């Protein structure tokens, strides 16, 4: 399902979309992580439920603004405490200038 246009998210930025009732963070990486690749994660910190889109995207990691937990947006793995559980990731692709995500 196409959720937004490629130009709606600049490199190093995050946009929030709702798909099938789920809040998702669409992350577009910048150097040194990649050259504008898209990754989609659940927009919720597994530590305390905070919105990850409000945090900073640093390379391939997004930092929760509440307590500083970090997650790798490419895999969902925890990169820094206090979170201990990974964040859910979703398959994503770009088709005809639109970012599409598969919500499972």
N, C-alpha and C positions, 0 to 999 in steps of 0.2 A: 504494500500500500504506500503510495507516495504521500509523504507527510509534510515536506516543505521543499522549497527551491534551494539549489546549491548556494546561490548568492545570498540567501537569508542568514547564513552562518559563515563568518569570516574565519580564517585560520587562527587557531588559538582561542576560539570562542565556543560558547555552549548555548544552545537554544532548547527550550522546553516545548514538548508537544504532548498531547494526550491521544492515545490510540487504544481503542477498546477499553476505555476506563482506566488505563494505566498512564501515570505520569512518567515520561521518558526524557532523558537528557541526551540530545544529539550533540556530540563532541566532534569538532573539526580540529585535528592536530596541526601543529606547526613544527618547524625545526626546533630541536633536534629529533623529534619523535617521528616525523613524517612530513610529507609535503601536501597538506590539505586533505588527508584521509579522514573519512567519517567513521565514527564508532557510536553505538547507542547503548546506554546503560539505564537501569532503573534510576529514577531521580530521587533516591532515598538512601541516606547513610545507614548502613547496617548497625552502627553503634547506637544511634539515638533517634533515627527517623528524620533527621534534618534534610532539607533540600540541597542536593549536591550542585545543582545548577547555579546556586548562589555563591559557590566557591570558585577558586581559581584553577584554570587548566594550565598545568605546568608540564610541558613536554607531553608525555603519555599518561600523566597522573592528574587526577582531579582531587582537590583538597576540600574537605568539608569545612565550611566557615564556622561551624559551632565549636568543634573541639580539635580540629586539625588532622583528623584521620585522612589518609590518602589511599586512593584506589587506582590501579592501572586500568585505563579505559579500554585497552585492547583485550584484556583478559578478565577483568573484574576483580583480580586478586588484590588483597590488602597489601599496601606498601608501607603503611605507618599506623601505629596504634593511635587511638584506643580501639578502633574497630578490629575485630578478629574474624568476622565472616565476610566473604566476598560479596560484591554487588552483582546483581544479575545483568548479563549482557544479552543483546539481541542481534540477530543477523541483519546486516544492512548492505545496501548496494545503491549505486547511482545510475539512474536510467533517464536519458533525455533531459538532463539538467534537474532532475528531481531526486531527492533522497528518499529511498524506500526502506521500510523496516518491517521485519516479520515478527509479529508478536505471538509468542507461543505460551 
